[in-house]
Amino acid sequence: MPPRFFASWEGIVMDITAIIIAASIPSAITGFLFWLLEHRIQKTEEENKREREKRQKEIDKREEQRREYETCQLNMIIASMALSKATAKAVQRIPDAHCNGDMDAALNYAEKIKNDQKTFLQRVAIENIDF
């Protein structure tokens, strides 16, 4: 008959095995739940990334349209200036128009503004050149 000492080890080994099994089940469930949570977070991040890219494309499109609009406005201003100057010079040539110094001052002012605008556009263009 084996000593009692060995019989008690068998019971301890069974108890340890039961404890390990009992502890591993909640750990496995917790691990699975964390995996699900991580998977959901990654999916949400991917959706947010796609949404940000979509919004950025819309912003870029609006920015391009704004640039086109501002170019059209600038062209309209230049055309209006040219028409105004041509009209003023034509009126000055009419002998009975009796133009006073206001017409000359307006033409000089228009020329100054046109040159200021040209200088500004050149400066901005030079600042924005990428090498």
N, CA, C and O of each residue as an XYZ file, in Angstrom:
524
protein
N       0.836     -1.165      0.000
C       0.000      0.000      0.000
C       0.887      1.235      0.000
O       1.791      1.374      0.825
N       0.606      2.141     -0.955
C       1.468      3.336     -1.014
C       1.186      4.240      0.161
O       0.092      4.247      0.724
N       2.185      4.989      0.509
C       1.963      5.898      1.640
C       0.907      6.940      1.311
O       0.654      7.233      0.142
N       0.307      7.486      2.325
C      -0.759      8.496      2.180
C      -0.246      9.769      1.518
O      -1.008     10.540      0.935
N       1.013      9.959      1.619
C       1.624     11.148      1.078
C       1.377     11.274     -0.429
O       1.059     12.356     -0.922
N       1.528     10.155     -1.161
C       1.313     10.172     -2.597
C      -0.147     10.328     -2.956
O      -0.466     10.943     -3.973
N      -1.009      9.808     -2.177
C      -2.435      9.928     -2.460
C      -2.873     11.384     -2.385
O      -3.740     11.799     -3.154
N      -2.309     12.154     -1.498
C      -2.704     13.548     -1.365
C      -2.186     14.391     -2.536
O      -2.803     15.386     -2.917
N      -1.040     13.978     -3.103
C      -0.523     14.714     -4.284
C      -1.470     14.572     -5.462
O      -1.676     15.506     -6.238
N      -2.031     13.400     -5.573
C      -2.962     13.174     -6.673
C      -4.160     14.102     -6.552
O      -4.651     14.615     -7.558
N      -4.621     14.318     -5.364
C      -5.741     15.238     -5.143
C      -5.338     16.680     -5.399
O      -6.123     17.474     -5.916
N      -4.093     17.013     -5.026
C      -3.596     18.374     -5.263
C      -3.441     18.622     -6.759
O      -3.811     19.689     -7.250
N      -2.906     17.665     -7.475
C      -2.742     17.791     -8.928
C      -4.104     17.984     -9.588
O      -4.235     18.795    -10.505
N      -5.105     17.260     -9.138
C      -6.456     17.408     -9.683
C      -6.999     18.793     -9.356
O      -7.648     19.422    -10.192
N      -6.732     19.270     -8.136
C      -7.207     20.596     -7.751
C      -6.518     21.681     -8.582
O      -7.171     22.634     -9.008
N      -5.222     21.552     -8.815
C      -4.488     22.536     -9.621
C      -4.999     22.519    -11.051
O      -5.176     23.580    -11.651
N      -5.235     21.361    -11.601
C      -5.770     21.248    -12.954
C      -7.141     21.919    -13.038
O      -7.424     22.641    -13.994
N      -7.964     21.687    -12.067
C      -9.292     22.303    -12.043
C      -9.179     23.819    -11.940
O      -9.933     24.546    -12.585
N      -8.235     24.296    -11.128
C      -8.031     25.745    -10.980
C      -7.542     26.341    -12.297
O      -8.016     27.397    -12.715
N      -6.606     25.674    -12.943
C      -6.081     26.167    -14.230
C      -7.190     26.223    -15.267
O      -7.320     27.211    -15.989
N      -7.978     25.181    -15.343
C      -9.094     25.160    -16.302
C     -10.102     26.242    -15.956
O     -10.593     26.950    -16.835
N     -10.405     26.366    -14.677
C     -11.376     27.374    -14.252
C     -10.865     28.790    -14.528
O     -11.654     29.672    -14.867
N      -9.565     29.019    -14.390
C      -8.994     30.351    -14.632
C      -8.844     30.630    -16.123
O      -8.929     31.784    -16.544
N      -8.624     29.602    -16.920
C      -8.398     29.824    -18.347
C      -9.681     30.172    -19.096
O      -9.621     30.871    -20.107
N     -10.825     29.712    -18.637
C     -12.091     30.011    -19.318
C     -12.398     31.507    -19.277
O     -12.675     32.078    -20.332
N     -12.366     32.177    -18.119
C     -12.606     33.632    -18.126
C     -11.535     34.394    -18.902
O     -11.823     35.403    -19.546
N     -10.286     33.897    -18.837
C      -9.215     34.559    -19.589
C      -9.466     34.459    -21.090
O      -9.259     35.425    -21.825
N      -9.911     33.295    -21.540
C     -10.199     33.111    -22.959
C     -11.367     33.997    -23.384
O     -11.331     34.614    -24.448
N     -12.397     34.055    -22.550
C     -13.556     34.907    -22.863
C     -13.131     36.362    -22.894
O     -13.526     37.093    -23.802
N     -12.334     36.804    -21.926
C     -11.847     38.183    -21.887
C     -10.988     38.488    -23.115
O     -11.127     39.550    -23.723
N     -10.111     37.570    -23.474
C      -9.282     37.744    -24.672
C     -10.119     37.880    -25.926
O      -9.834     38.719    -26.781
N     -11.158     37.053    -26.039
C     -12.041     37.113    -27.197
C     -12.791     38.445    -27.243
O     -12.939     39.046    -28.307
N     -13.260     38.897    -26.089
C     -13.969     40.182    -26.041
C     -13.044     41.349    -26.409
O     -13.455     42.278    -27.103
N     -11.802     41.294    -25.941
C     -10.840     42.334    -26.324
C     -10.546     42.283    -27.823
O     -10.385     43.328    -28.454
N     -10.476     41.087    -28.400
C     -10.262     40.953    -29.833
C     -11.430     41.574    -30.602
O     -11.228     42.287    -31.585
N     -12.663     41.291    -30.140
C     -13.828     41.895    -30.779
C     -13.786     43.419    -30.688
O     -14.077     44.115    -31.661
N     -13.423     43.927    -29.514
C     -13.332     45.364    -29.306
C     -12.272     45.988    -30.228
O     -12.520     47.021    -30.849
N     -11.114     45.367    -30.311
C     -10.047     45.868    -31.181
C     -10.485     45.843    -32.645
O     -10.212     46.778    -33.398
N     -11.158     44.780    -33.037
C     -11.653     44.656    -34.416
C     -12.649     45.780    -34.719
O     -12.594     46.386    -35.789
N     -13.543     46.053    -33.793
C     -14.536     47.119    -33.976
C     -13.847     48.489    -34.058
O     -14.234     49.331    -34.869
N     -12.839     48.707    -33.226
C     -12.104     49.984    -33.248
C     -11.399     50.159    -34.589
O     -11.434     51.246    -35.167
N     -10.760     49.106    -35.089
C     -10.089     49.192    -36.383
C     -11.079     49.477    -37.500
O     -10.794     50.267    -38.400
N     -12.229     48.843    -37.446
C     -13.252     49.060    -38.466
C     -13.739     50.509    -38.429
O     -13.923     51.131    -39.475
N     -13.947     51.045    -37.222
C     -14.381     52.432    -37.069
C     -13.311     53.390    -37.580
O     -13.633     54.379    -38.238
N     -12.046     53.109    -37.287
C     -10.953     53.951    -37.763
C     -10.878     53.949    -39.282
O     -10.644     54.995    -39.888
N     -11.073     52.796    -39.905
C     -11.063     52.718    -41.371
C     -12.217     53.524    -41.964
O     -12.038     54.226    -42.959
N     -13.391     53.426    -41.359
C     -14.538     54.208    -41.835
C     -14.276     55.701    -41.670
O     -14.595     56.489    -42.561
N     -13.694     56.097    -40.530
C     -13.367     57.506    -40.308
C     -12.328     57.990    -41.314
O     -12.408     59.123    -41.790
N     -11.363     57.148    -41.636
C     -10.337     57.517    -42.613
C     -10.964     57.736    -43.990
O     -10.641     58.706    -44.676
N     -11.856     56.838    -44.389
C     -12.534     57.001    -45.682
C     -13.373     58.277    -45.698
O     -13.408     58.990    -46.701
N     -14.042     58.560    -44.590
C     -14.859     59.772    -44.490
C     -13.987     61.027    -44.571
O     -14.355     61.994    -45.237
N     -12.830     61.015    -43.893
C     -11.912     62.166    -43.953
C     -11.398     62.378    -45.370
O     -11.311     63.513    -45.840
N     -11.058     61.286    -46.051
C     -10.582     61.393    -47.434
C     -11.674     61.958    -48.339
O     -11.397     62.774    -49.218
N     -12.908     61.526    -48.123
C     -14.037     62.026    -48.916
C     -14.226     63.522    -48.676
O     -14.401     64.291    -49.621
N     -14.190     63.936    -47.385
C     -14.334     65.359    -47.063
C     -13.189     66.182    -47.639
O     -13.397     67.306    -48.098
N     -11.970     65.622    -47.616
C     -10.812     66.343    -48.149
C     -10.958     66.548    -49.653
O     -10.598     67.604    -50.174
N     -11.487     65.540    -50.354
C     -11.722     65.688    -51.795
C     -12.742     66.789    -52.055
O     -12.577     67.582    -52.981
N     -13.791     66.840    -51.245
C     -14.794     67.894    -51.398
C     -14.186     69.267    -51.127
O     -14.472     70.226    -51.844
N     -13.355     69.363    -50.104
C     -12.695     70.635    -49.771
C     -11.767     71.051    -50.905
O     -11.731     72.221    -51.283
N     -11.013     70.094    -51.449
C     -10.114     70.404    -52.559
C     -10.893     70.883    -53.782
O     -10.470     71.807    -54.476
N     -12.040     70.240    -54.038
C     -12.866     70.637    -55.178
C     -13.391     72.059    -54.985
O     -13.354     72.869    -55.911
N     -13.887     72.364    -53.764
C     -14.377     73.718    -53.483
C     -13.262     74.750    -53.582
O     -13.482     75.863    -54.059
N     -12.074     74.385    -53.136
C     -10.921     75.292    -53.216
C     -10.579     75.588    -54.674
O     -10.296     76.734    -55.027
N     -10.603     74.573    -55.510
C     -10.332     74.768    -56.938
C     -11.402     75.664    -57.568
O     -11.088     76.541    -58.373
N     -12.659     75.439    -57.198
C     -13.738     76.284    -57.718
C     -13.588     77.722    -57.231
O     -13.861     78.659    -57.980
N     -13.159     77.903    -55.991
C     -12.936     79.248    -55.459
C     -11.824     79.946    -56.231
O     -11.936     81.130    -56.547
N     -10.749     79.217    -56.538
C      -9.652     79.797    -57.316
C     -10.131     80.211    -58.704
O      -9.795     81.294    -59.183
N     -10.907     79.357    -59.342
C     -11.437     79.694    -60.665
C     -12.315     80.945    -60.587
O     -12.238     81.818    -61.451
N     -13.150     81.026    -59.547
C     -14.027     82.176    -59.368
C     -13.211     83.454    -59.158
O     -13.515     84.496    -59.740
N     -12.178     83.363    -58.326
C     -11.340     84.535    -58.083
C     -10.591     84.952    -59.346
O     -10.380     86.143    -59.578
N     -10.190     83.986    -60.155
C      -9.552     84.311    -61.442
C     -10.541     85.033    -62.348
O     -10.184     86.003    -63.016
N     -11.778     84.559    -62.370
C     -12.815     85.241    -63.175
C     -13.054     86.659    -62.661
O     -13.197     87.592    -63.451
N     -13.097     86.821    -61.350
C     -13.290     88.159    -60.782
C     -12.134     89.081    -61.153
O     -12.349     90.240    -61.506
N     -10.922     88.571    -61.074
C      -9.758     89.377    -61.435
C      -9.823     89.770    -62.898
O      -9.543     90.918    -63.243
N     -10.185     88.844    -63.758
C     -10.320     89.158    -65.187
C     -11.412     90.197    -65.432
O     -11.268     91.065    -66.294
N     -12.513     90.105    -64.664
C     -13.586     91.100    -64.797
C     -13.100     92.483    -64.370
O     -13.422     93.480    -65.015
N     -12.338     92.546    -63.303
C     -11.810     93.829    -62.829
C     -10.872     94.427    -63.869
O     -10.938     95.621    -64.160
N     -10.001     93.593    -64.427
C      -9.064     94.073    -65.449
C      -9.832     94.563    -66.676
O      -9.506     95.605    -67.246
N     -10.854     93.804    -67.077
C     -11.659     94.214    -68.235
C     -12.404     95.519    -67.952
O     -12.478     96.394    -68.815
N     -12.952     95.647    -66.751
C     -13.655     96.888    -66.388
C     -12.694     98.067    -66.382
O     -13.046     99.158    -66.830
N     -11.502     97.858    -65.885
C     -10.504     98.915    -65.864
C     -10.145     99.333    -67.282
O     -10.061    100.525    -67.578
N      -9.935     98.362    -68.155
C      -9.594     98.675    -69.545
C     -10.726     99.446    -70.222
O     -10.478    100.412    -70.944
N     -11.959     99.023    -69.990
C     -13.107     99.707    -70.580
C     -13.241    101.126    -70.034
O     -13.520    102.061    -70.786
N     -13.045    101.284    -68.743
C     -13.133    102.609    -68.128
C     -12.076    103.547    -68.688
O     -12.358    104.703    -69.002
N     -10.856    103.036    -68.812
C      -9.785    103.864    -69.358
C     -10.058    104.243    -70.810
O      -9.850    105.388    -71.211
N     -10.525    103.276    -71.594
C     -10.825    103.558    -72.999
C     -11.945    104.581    -73.118
O     -11.886    105.473    -73.965
N     -12.958    104.458    -72.278
C     -14.075    105.406    -72.299
C     -13.596    106.802    -71.892
O     -13.964    107.798    -72.515
N     -12.778    106.866    -70.851
C     -12.270    108.159    -70.394
C     -11.409    108.814    -71.459
O     -11.524    110.019    -71.681
N     -10.553    108.057    -72.121
C      -9.712    108.622    -73.182
C     -10.550    109.060    -74.372
O     -10.246    110.068    -75.010
N     -11.602    108.308    -74.674
C     -12.481    108.694    -75.783
C     -13.209    109.989    -75.459
O     -13.344    110.867    -76.311
N     -13.673    110.098    -74.235
C     -14.378    111.317    -73.822
C     -13.423    112.507    -73.857
O     -13.828    113.608    -74.229
N     -12.176    112.306    -73.480
C     -11.198    113.389    -73.497
C     -10.970    113.914    -74.914
O     -10.661    115.093    -75.086
N     -11.116    113.068    -75.926
C     -10.886    113.474    -77.310
C     -12.054    114.260    -77.908
O     -11.909    114.895    -78.952
N     -13.180    114.216    -77.262
C     -14.334    114.963    -77.771
C     -14.096    116.443    -77.460
O     -13.902    116.811    -76.301
N     -14.110    117.290    -78.490
C     -13.786    118.698    -78.253
C     -14.815    119.410    -77.375
O     -14.445    120.300    -76.609
N     -16.071    119.052    -77.464
C     -17.109    119.742    -76.702
C     -17.323    119.139    -75.305
O     -18.206    119.597    -74.580
N     -16.525    118.105    -74.901
C     -16.745    117.427    -73.628
C     -16.341    118.291    -72.442
O     -16.881    118.119    -71.349
N     -15.418    119.202    -72.627
C     -14.927    120.086    -71.565
C     -14.547    119.291    -70.310
O     -15.053    119.552    -69.218
N     -13.650    118.323    -70.486
C     -13.175    117.506    -69.345
C     -12.327    118.384    -68.428
O     -11.488    119.160    -68.885
N     -12.557    118.248    -67.167
C     -11.761    118.997    -66.207
C     -10.628    118.107    -65.687
O     -10.388    117.034    -66.240
N      -9.955    118.522    -64.674
C      -8.847    117.767    -64.111
C      -9.280    116.476    -63.450
O      -8.445    115.604    -63.208
N     -10.572    116.326    -63.147
C     -11.060    115.099    -62.507
C     -10.844    113.880    -63.399
O     -10.510    112.802    -62.908
N     -11.034    114.045    -64.705
C     -10.859    112.924    -65.634
C      -9.393    112.496    -65.648
O      -9.090    111.303    -65.610
N      -8.491    113.466    -65.701
C      -7.059    113.130    -65.688
C      -6.680    112.479    -64.358
O      -5.923    111.508    -64.344
N      -7.189    112.992    -63.255
C      -6.885    112.425    -61.939
C      -7.410    110.991    -61.834
O      -6.740    110.119    -61.282
N      -8.598    110.758    -62.362
C      -9.185    109.413    -62.328
C      -8.352    108.449    -63.165
O      -8.116    107.313    -62.754
N      -7.911    108.892    -64.327
C      -7.072    108.038    -65.171
C      -5.740    107.729    -64.483
O      -5.268    106.592    -64.507
N      -5.150    108.739    -63.878
C      -3.883    108.516    -63.163
C      -4.075    107.557    -61.983
O      -3.241    106.685    -61.740
N      -5.182    107.728    -61.255
C      -5.476    106.854    -60.121
C      -5.691    105.416    -60.601
O      -5.191    104.472    -59.989
N      -6.432    105.254    -61.693
C      -6.690    103.918    -62.244
C      -5.378    103.262    -62.671
O      -5.186    102.066    -62.447
N      -4.491    104.015    -63.272
C      -3.196    103.481    -63.701
C      -2.358    103.065    -62.484
O      -1.693    102.029    -62.503
N      -2.398    103.889    -61.425
C      -1.657    103.569    -60.196
C      -2.183    102.280    -59.569
O      -1.400    101.414    -59.178
N      -3.494    102.154    -59.475
C      -4.103    100.943    -58.893
C      -3.767     99.723    -59.738
O      -3.476     98.653    -59.202
N      -3.805     99.880    -61.053
C      -3.478     98.774    -61.950
C      -2.031     98.326    -61.726
O      -1.750     97.128    -61.685
N      -1.127     99.274    -61.584
C       0.282     98.933    -61.333
C       0.465     98.300    -59.960
O       1.255     97.367    -59.812
N      -0.257     98.796    -58.947
C      -0.184     98.197    -57.610
C      -0.660     96.749    -57.639
O      -0.056     95.870    -57.024
N      -1.744     96.518    -58.356
C      -2.283     95.161    -58.464
C      -1.285     94.257    -59.184
O      -1.059     93.123    -58.763
N      -0.697     94.749    -60.250
C       0.278     93.962    -61.002
C       1.479     93.618    -60.123
O       1.963     92.487    -60.148
N       1.960     94.591    -59.347
C       3.083     94.355    -58.438
C       2.721     93.311    -57.388
O       3.513     92.416    -57.093
N       1.521     93.432    -56.827
C       1.062     92.462    -55.826
C       1.005     91.054    -56.419
O       1.502     90.107    -55.810
N       0.410     90.911    -57.589
C       0.284     89.595    -58.210
C       1.654     89.006    -58.534
O       1.860     87.801    -58.390
N       2.588     89.844    -58.968
C       3.938     89.340    -59.242
C       4.606     88.868    -57.954
O       5.248     87.818    -57.941
N       4.461     89.634    -56.868
C       5.069     89.254    -55.598
C       4.495     87.946    -55.094
O       5.237     87.071    -54.649
N       3.186     87.807    -55.158
C       2.532     86.571    -54.697
C       2.957     85.382    -55.577
O       3.195     84.285    -55.072
N       3.049     85.610    -56.877
C       3.458     84.539    -57.782
C       4.882     84.093    -57.465
O       5.167     82.895    -57.467
N       5.763     85.021    -57.199
C       7.146     84.660    -56.880
C       7.217     83.925    -55.558
O       7.983     82.969    -55.432
N       6.443     84.340    -54.571
C       6.445     83.670    -53.266
C       5.941     82.235    -53.351
O       6.333     81.387    -52.550
N       5.079     81.965    -54.315
C       4.437     80.650    -54.407
C       5.098     79.726    -55.423
O       4.577     78.647    -55.702
N       6.231     80.130    -55.976
C       6.925     79.261    -56.913
C       7.636     78.180    -56.102
O       8.353     78.479    -55.147
N       7.429     76.923    -56.492
C       8.084     75.791    -55.831
C       9.271     75.360    -56.687
O       9.149     75.120    -57.888
N      10.406     75.273    -56.035
C      11.602     74.795    -56.745
C      11.913     73.392    -56.362
O      12.883     72.817    -56.855
